[in-house]
Amino acid sequence: MIAAKDSVPPLTPEEYFAWEEQQLEKHELINGRVYAMSGGSVNHSRIAVRLTTLFANHLEGSGCETGNSDLRVKIAETNNYIYPDISVTCDDRDKTASQYITYPCLIVEVLSKSTEAYDRGRKFRMYRQNPALIDYLLVSSTSIEMDLYHKNEAGIWLIINYQAGDTIELKSINLSFLIDQVYRRLDLTLETTI
């Protein structure tokens, strides 16, 4: 996320949707201010595509829908709109949505040096306001590593760290997969030199 454009005055959600349609890049809306989204690396893109495909194939015919980084998520009870790398919703209230979803059960962010602190901190605090969210998966693009923030039945967020050789378990969509299949044939040394 890049700092708010100073030339853009605070916007209502309706003004934001109309304004963003005219922009070349995507922007998040937080507390009326717009923030430009930064681009990702080759590994970032490949990891996101692999996970999106994995989720979409797994959920085919289930009534759940997978969204990529073009799908906004509205933070419940606010006028904030954020673009995660991947989201999954199984909530009927999102089935008729045209510009955003509000009730994802799973959100994935592929980490980069410029966004990691935001994804782990402020962004996660906002996402947690969504009552349907069960799993928040943070995926490294520089090492074979994923951190899963999972909300248990008591509403407590647990953190599980996965590394090479581990099997990821996403209870939100009833899916288990080997972490290594997401990182296959990626040269992670390229990411650490940038």
N, C-alpha and C positions, 0 to 999 in steps of 0.2 A: 504494500500500500504506500502510495506517495502522498505527501501532505496535500491538504485541501487547496484547491485553486482559489487564490485570493480574489480573482476577478469575478467569481461566481458568488452571488449573495446566498444566504440561507434559503433552502428550497423546501416546499411541501412535497410529500410523496408524488402528487399529481404533476407538479412542476418538474420534479426530478425525472419521472418517466418520460415526459415530453422532451426535456433537455437532453437526456442521455441518448435518445433516438437519433439526435443530430451529431453525436460525438463519434470520433474514430476509435476511441478506446473505451473500455468499461470503467465504471466508477461505482464505488459503494457510497451509500448515503447513511451518515451517522450523525445524529442530532442536528439534522438540517444541512450539514456540510457535505460536500462531495470530495471523494478521495480517489485518485486515479489508481488503477490496478497495474502493478508491474508485470512484465513478461517473465516467462520461466525458461529454464535451460532445456536442452534436448532430453536429458535424463528425466527431468521433471515431467515433461510432456509424455514420454514413453511410459513412465510409471503410472501416470494418471489414466492414460488410455488403457493400459493393461487391467487396472483395477475396475475402471468403468465397464469394460467388456466382461470381465469376470462376474461382476455384480449383475449386469443386465442379463447375461446368459443364465445365471443361477435363478434369477427372479422371473424369468419368462413364464407368463401365464399365472402368476401369483397374485396379481392385483397391485403389486408394488412397482414403483417406477424409479429408474436411476436417472439422475441429471448430471451433466458435466459442468464445466466452469462457466458456461453461459447462462446457467439457471440461478437466479437470485433466491435467497432465503430471507424471508421477513422475520425479524426477531419479534417473537410474540409480545404483545402488550406495548410495542414501541412503533415508531415510524422509521426504524433502521432497516436497511436492506444490504445484505452482504453476499458476495460471490464465493462460495467454497469451491474447491477443485472438483469434488464429487459429493452428491447428496442422494439419499434414498428416502422416499416417502411411501408409506403404506396406508396413509390416513385418507379416508374418503373426502375430507374437507379440502384436500389438495387436488382432487381429481378434476375439478372445473377451473383450476387456476390458469391464468393466461400470461401473467407477467412475473409471478413468483410463487413459491410454496412457503408454507408457514410451519408445517408439522413434520419435519424430517425425523426419522428414527436413527439415521446414520449420516454422519458428515465426515469427509476425509479431506485433509489438507496435506499436500506434498510440500515439505519444508524447503526453504531456501535461506541463505544467509541473511537476506534482507527482510524476510518475513517471519522467521522462526520465533522471535520474541513476541511479536504480535499474535501469531497463531496460538502459542502456548498460554498467553496471558489474556489481554483484553478481548480478543476475538472469542476465545473459549468462554470467558465470563458472559459474553453476550449470547453465544449459542446455548449455554446452560439454561437460559430463560425459557427456551422452547420445551414445553412439557413432554412432548413425544420423543425427544432425543434420548437415546440409550447408549449409543456408541459414538465416540469421537476419536478417529484414528489419525495420528500424526505420522507421516511417512518420510523418512530421511531420503534425500537424493544424493548423499555423499557416502553412505555406508549402509550395509544390510541391517537395517534397524527400524522398528516401528514401535510407537508408544500408543497404547490403547487406553483411553479414558472410558471406563464402563460404569454406567449407573446401575447399581444393583436394585433388587426389589424394595429395599428400605430407603431408596433415594440417595444412597451414599455413592460418591464417585470414587472408583478404584483405578489405580494406574498399573498397567501391566506392560512390561518392556519385552519385546520380542527381538531376537537376533537370528543370525544365520542358523539354519537347521530347525527352527521352531515352526509350529503350526499356529496360525492366527485363528482365533475363534471370535466371530462376530455374532453374538446372540441376537442382536437386533434383526438380522435377516437370516438367522439359522444357517450360517455358512462357516466352514472351516477350510483353510487352504494353507499350503506351504509358503512361507515367506520367500523362499528361493525362487519360486516361479514368477514372482513379480520382478525380481532383479536379474533374471536370466539374460545373459549376453550384454549386460550394461558395463561400460567402463567407468567405474566410480572414481578413478583417479583424475579423470577430466574435471569433475566437479570440484575437487579439493584444490585445484590450481587456479580457479577463477577468482 
